[in-house]
Amino acid sequence: MDIKALQLACRFALPPNAKGYCGRNSAPAKFIKCIEQGSCEEVMEEIEKFIVLHPYLKTIADIVEKNKFDYDVIEAYWLGNDLLKKIKPFHYDLLLENFAKQGVPDFFIKTLQEEKPKGFVPTHLFQVIHVGVGRASGVVPFNLASINECMIRWGKVLEINNKSALVLINSLKQEAKMYVLATEEVTINLESGLESNLQVGQAVAVHWGNIIKVLNDVEIEKIEFWTNKTLDACNQ
């Protein structure tokens, strides 16, 4: 069991799971226990119930011949890394096969087959834009506001107050039916318990209104590079 890998997965999966958007309602307490105590025995079982996350991890792992719970596989989906260079457009069909095995409705898989992209980069952002946040479940509307809430945004902490932080964050805007990066100042509530020892000037990742991780320079390079690669694929 790779505790560091599972803790990474928990940090990114916790915010939407806690809102009831994905995974089981038994997961949040287990995710927090894994992050805070390193006790992660039941985390893999919970992740395997995520109708979207699990098929992506399995797809990446199958292609690169790694375990789906390896750190590199989990990082590839959430932040991006060099494993994604091994993935080709025809591997999109493998993702759809794994969606079917996970229980994604047949009608929606048929829609995705008809909307096959020219590029395939199996990151969380690809799921958010191409497959579409909320399109299958209907729990949130598929619009720019939901896309920005669901994507992994990153930026620099400008101010920290009692219960909030002001972050200069990378978000998306639409120009001529294309998604492009733009920065904006966003106030983030500090209530998730994942922001311990947060400092002004740090780079952070944000998911569904929560600061989930302080990013190092290498991680910033990865998310910047693979966000742009994913946008290239989805904007075609």
JOKA-V306326 format. One record per residue. RES is the residue in one letter. SS is DSSP state (H for helix, E for strand, - for the rest). Layout:
RES:SS
RES:SS
This chain:
M:-
D:-
I:H
K:H
A:H
L:H
Q:H
L:H
A:H
C:H
R:H
F:H
A:H
L:H
P:H
P:H
N:H
A:H
K:-
G:-
Y:-
C:-
G:-
R:-
N:-
S:-
A:H
P:H
A:H
K:H
F:H
I:H
K:H
C:H
I:H
E:H
Q:H
G:-
S:-
C:-
E:-
E:-
V:H
M:H
E:H
E:H
I:H
E:-
K:-
F:-
I:-
V:-
L:H
H:H
P:H
Y:H
L:H
K:H
T:H
I:H
A:H
D:H
I:H
V:H
E:-
K:-
N:-
K:-
F:-
D:-
Y:H
D:H
V:H
I:H
E:H
A:H
Y:H
W:H
L:-
G:-
N:-
D:H
L:H
L:H
K:H
K:H
I:-
K:-
P:H
F:H
H:H
Y:H
D:H
L:H
L:H
L:H
E:H
N:H
F:H
A:H
K:H
Q:H
G:-
V:-
P:-
D:H
F:H
F:H
I:H
K:H
T:H
L:H
Q:H
E:H
E:-
K:-
P:-
K:-
G:-
F:-
V:-
P:-
T:-
H:H
L:H
F:H
Q:H
V:H
I:H
H:H
V:H
G:H
V:-
G:-
R:-
A:-
S:-
G:-
V:-
V:-
P:-
F:-
N:-
L:H
A:H
S:H
I:H
N:H
E:H
C:H
M:-
I:-
R:E
W:E
G:E
K:E
V:E
L:E
E:E
I:E
N:-
N:-
K:-
S:E
A:E
L:E
V:E
L:E
I:E
N:E
S:E
L:E
K:E
Q:E
E:E
A:-
K:-
M:E
Y:E
V:E
L:E
A:E
T:E
E:E
E:E
V:E
T:E
I:E
N:E
L:-
E:-
S:-
G:-
L:-
E:-
S:-
N:-
L:-
Q:-
V:-
G:-
Q:-
A:E
V:E
A:E
V:E
H:E
W:-
G:-
N:E
I:E
I:E
K:E
V:E
L:E
N:-
D:H
V:H
E:H
I:H
E:H
K:H
I:H
E:H
F:H
W:H
T:H
N:H
K:H
T:H
L:H
D:H
A:H
C:H
N:-
Q:-
